[in-house]
């Protein structure tokens, strides 16, 4: 038996969720196996004892037993309900990360994983170095996370459907294009564990593999500062997602409209995240990550009440998914009085208005 009380023939467990899942899995397996074997044993017994020729004469009339009928109805019902009850508990735990979870952004791309930490550190897992940029090659390594702390993975795909799976954590989650999905873990054991793409995603699907390295809290904090290069590089990325988002906010000239001045042409974003936004035409939306993403990708779909839909859409050719992560982080962090002053030091991207009076281009016509 190992330190968690699990027999040695069971694959390694490295998180709280894995332990909960393992107990449920073996409970269902053992109870189903015992009942199945009992039924086959009874069938074999009846075939031998009541075979033709052993009891000559007419078959006696059997009217049944109410107690027996109730027993084989009620007892299995309670067993199946226990499956459901324990399954709901395990699912509920897996679906609701603690509020103090550290968030790591994961981007799936044929055929690699890109991980980005709140402090700006980036890691590339898997992939073919010959098909990477120089910056990506310098970031190849392992996904490093701390033991004893909850970690939330917020994931999106740049192309097709992938699936982020860590067997030692007994969890996987589909990674979808154009939509964020999340999963969380509370690692309990340090070490290195396999990371796979569990959804066939194309020719080089087999390259989307790598390692998750779970380290203690002090080592993780040291790695974030660049002192412990667990993934083979000591080039820690300076800045944070929110800092990068601020730079993009200025570069994309969002400040031209989303200013904190009376002449602003769009809502002030200070303190937006987590509030309910009234929409033009009635109704409202909670300002979460998905709402901010939709407001950047398709801004005219949900216009804030009292404002006009003048913002141009920013597709992936103008704002990549990684840049989108940074913008979301910046808007989440933006508090009252923190909107930067207007600046023109960055060129505007294609399609963006270059001054306050310029109207956005009409939407492109398509099939």
Secondary structure, DSSP 8 states (H G I E B T S, - for coil): --TTS--TTS----BHHHHHHHHHHHHHHHHHHHHHHHHHHHHHHHHHHT-TTTS-S--------HHHHHHHHHHHHHHHHHHHHHHHHHHHHHH---TT-EEEEEEEETTEEEEEETTS-EEEESS-GGGS-HHHHHTB--EEEETTSEEEEEEEESSS-EEEEEGGGTEEEEEBBTB-EEEEEEB-S-EEEEEEE-S--STTGGG-EEEEEEE-HHHHHHHHTTSS-TTS------S-HHHHHHHHHHHTTGGGTS-SSTT-SS---TT-TTSEEEBTTS-EEE--HHHHHHHHHSTTSS-BTTS--------TTTS-HHHHHHHHHHHHH--TT--------S---TTS-SSTT----------
